[in-house]
Amino acid sequence: MARQTVEDCMEVAALAYSVITSREPDQWARFAKDVAGFSVHAAPGGLALRIDERAGRLFIVEGDRDGYFASGWEVRNEQQFATALTRLKARGIAFTAATNAERALRHVTDMVWFRDPSGNRHELSYGYVSSFIPFCSPHGTRFVTGDLGYGHVVLPAPDIAATRAFLTDALGLGLSDFMVHRPAGTDGPEMRIDFMHCANGRHHSLALFEGEAPSGCVHLMVEVATIDEVGHAYDRMLASGARLMATLGRHTNDHMISFYVETPGGFALEYGCGGRVVDWDRHTVFESTSASLWGHDFSVGFGADEQAKLADAA
């Protein structure tokens, strides 16, 4: 057996947070409270959206565009953080140390950031900072986080093979499964989606979509405790006038029962319950040929956008 080096022992524990830029942060505050059931708080340099005991899981900063900015990955302690930096250096991956302002907004002890081959910004941190004031959702919603992280993110990866290999090498992420998306039917172009996991049981904390996304993100996912909480959010979404991007359904791979709604960032929020918790020692990678076991009519939102793009290109 090959000897395992120190830098090979680094494990990313979870997706800790996401950073989003907004021309009008108040739009995110309204969406968070009225639809998603997040609580909204002032943070150094922006807004913090809470879903659990941490100071924030989504951080909104004012900017000149509406879109996704960064994915925040965490390791468990300072030693693993040092190991992670050693791993990056050994692989020739350039990274940048966070500023004091960046650490303050994200409420972390230390952080560095780098970009993958598709241009997505990834932040690696340790030591979250929190006052542990109990989370109080404006709608009584309970979110599933803890060791599983806050949820998952789907990022654009036009160069998907290089991006997947980079994140496997840089962060130690593993491939859960994959599927091939054919928006124009069997005779049209193929777009692969890779689902990747951290060192926890959530089926995927990251998915890579072989295509472009002008907002910098395809969707984020948060998980709630019960189907009733999904239903209440669905009702709030309808009452708010927010755009439905996909109807209620259940996914084939992670078994999440969810719907999708457009956010002020120009990407979607998947809102679901019942996600699989996987024992990776007993998991076999597979290809899904369908996104969902039932439901998830993507034609109402995602599909309509894809058809419009195909029509423009014709």
N, C-alpha and C positions, 0 to 999 in steps of 0.2 A: 504494500500500500504506500502511495506517495505521501511524503511528510507534509502536513498542513501548516502553512506559514501563518504568522500573526494576522497579516492583512486579509487572509482568506476567512477569518473567523468573524468579521464584521457582519452584523445583521441589522437591517432596517426594521424597526419594530412596527411602524404603522405610518399611515398618512395622517399627519397631525393637523394640518391646516391648509387653506388656500388663500391666496391674495388676489384681489380683484380691483381693477381700476374703474372709475366711474366719473362721468362728467357731472352727474347729479346724484351724489350719495343718498340724498333723501328718498330717491326712488327705491333704493335697496332697503332703506329703513322701513318704508311702507310695505314692500313685498315681504320682508322678513316677518313683520308682525302680523299683517293681514292674511297672508297666504300660508307661509311656511311654519309659523309658530315658533320662530326664533325670538330671543330677546336681543335688544339693540342697546349698545353702550358706547360712550365716547372712549376713544383710545388715543394714545400719542400719535398724531398724524393721520387719524382716520376714524373709522367705526369698527367695533368688534361685534360680531354676531355670535351669540352663545347658544349652544344646544346641550351643554352639560356643565360640570363643575369648573371647567377651564375658562380662562379669561376670554377666549374666543376661538372659534373654529374657522370662520370666514372673516377676513379682514378687508375692509373696503377703504381704498385710498382715492382721493380726488385726483383726476388726471384729464388729459385731453382726448381720451377715447374711452368707450365702454367695452370692457373685455376682460379676459383672464390674464393674470400676470405671472403667478408662480404657484408651484406645488411644494408644500412643506413636509419633508420626511424626517422622522425622528429616530435616533438611537437611544438606548436606555440610560447611558451614563457617560461621564467624561472620558473614561478609558476607551469605550467603544467609539466615541467621537474622535479621539486621537487615532485610533486604529483605522477609522474610516478615512481620515486625511492621509494617513500613510498609504492606504490602498489607492486613493486617487493619485497621489504623487507617483507611486510605483507603476501606475498605468499611463502616466504622462497626461493626465486629465487636468487641465488648468481650472482653478477655482478662485473665487474672490471672497475675501472675508467680509462679513456683514458690517455695516456702520452701526453706531450706537442707536441711531433713529430706527433702523431696520429691526434691530433686536428688540427695541422697546415696543414697537407696534405689534410684533409677533409674540411678545411675552415669552422669549426664550433666553437661556443663559448664554449660548453661543450659537453661531450659524455661519455657514459658507454657502455659496451658490455657484452653479455652473449650468451650461446649456447642453442639451443632447443634439444629435445630428439633424434633427428636424427643427431645431431652434427653440424648443420648450425650455423654460427656466425651472430648474429644480433646486430646492433649498434643503440643506441637511443641517439638522440642529440637535441639541440635547438640552435637557433641563427646562421644562416648561415652568412658567411663573404664574401663580394664581393665588388669589385671596380665598378661594374656596367658598365664596358666597354661594348659597344654594341656587341652582338654576331654576328660574320660574318662567315657564312658557306662558305667553298671553292667552293660550288656548288649552293649557294643561297637557300639552304634548310631551311624551316621553321618548327620547331618542336613544338608539342603541349605539354606544361608543366604546369607552373603556379600552381594553387591550386590542380591540378590533380597529381602532382608529375612528375617524369621524365618518368615513364612508368610502366612496371611490370617485375617481376623476377619469374622464375619457379625453385624451389629447390627440391632436392631429399629428400624423407621422407619415408624410409622403414617402420618406425613405425608411420604410417600416423595418426592414431586415437590419439595417445598420443601427437604427434607434433601439430596437429590441436587444441586440447584442451589446450595445453601449450600456443600457440600463441594467442588464444582467451582470455585466462586468463592473460597472461603477457602483451600483447599489446592492448587488446581490439578489435582485428580484427574480422570482421564478415564474415560468409559464404555467398558467392554470389550464387553459384550453384556447381554442381559436375558432373563428368562423370566417367564411368568405361571403362578403356582401355584394349583391348584384343589383344595383338600383334600377337598371334598365332591362332587367330580365336575363334569361340564360344566355342570350346572344350579346349582351352588353359587357362593359368593362367589369373586372373583378377588383374588389377592394377588401383587403384582409383586415380583420380585427383580432388583435392579440390581447388576451386577458392575463394580467400578471399579479402576483401576490407577494406580500411581505412575509415576515416571520411571525405571522399570526394566522388565525383560522378563517378570516374573511376571504371569500372565494376570489375576489380581486379587489385590489386597492387602486389599480391603474389599468386602463385599457388603452391600446394604441390603435388609432383609426387611420388606415392607409388612404389619406386624402387631406384636403385643406379644410380649415375652419377659420373664417375671417375674424371671429371673436377670440381665437386662440384656444378654444375648448369646444368639445361637442356637448358634454353634459357633466354635471356633478351628481352624486347620489348621496342622500341621507336616508337612514333607516329608522323607523319608529317601531314601537313595541307591539302594536296590534293592527289588525285590518280596519278596525273602527277608526283609529287615528288617521289611517290613509283615507278612509271615506270622508271624514270631517274635513281634511285638507282639500280633497276633491271638491267638496261643496264650497269651501272658501275660495278656491280657485275660480269656480264658476261665478260666484257672487262678485268677485273682484274685477272681472273682465279680462283677466290675464289669458294669454293664448295657450290653448291646449296643444301640446306637441305630439302626444301619443296617448291613446285611451288606456284604461286599466287592463292589465294582463299579467301573466306569469312567465318569467324567463326560463329557458331550458337549462342554462348552465348553473346559475346561482340560485334559482328557484324563487327569486324576489317577485312578490306581487306588488305592482307599482303602476304609476302613471307619470307622465312627463309634462312639465309646464315651462314656458319660456320665462327667463329671468330678465331683469333690467340690463344684464351684461351681454345679451344677445345670444347666449347659450341656454341650454335647458337644465332644469333641476329634475332629477328622477326622485320620486318620493315613494318609498316602499316599506314593506315589512316581510319577515319570514325568510331572510337570506340564509343560505347554507353556511355552516361552520365546518371547515374541511380539516381532516387529519392528513397532512401532506405526505406522511410516510406510507399512506395507503391509497394515495390518489394516483390515477393514471390520466395523462394528458389525452384529450380527445378533440375532434372537430365537430361542432354543432352545425347542422344544415338548416336550422331554423332558429330565429332569435327567441321565439316564445312558444310555450305549450298551448296557450290560448290568449286571445285578446291582443293588446298592444297594436292597435291600428295606427301605424306611423304615417299613413297617408294624410291624416288631418293636419300634420305640422311638418315633421321631417320630410315626409314623402312629397308634400306639396312644394317644399323648398327645392328638393332634388329635381323634381319635374321641371320647375321653372328654370333651373340652371341648365338642364339638358336641352330645353327649348331655346334658350339664349345661345347655346353653343351650336345648335343645328343650322 
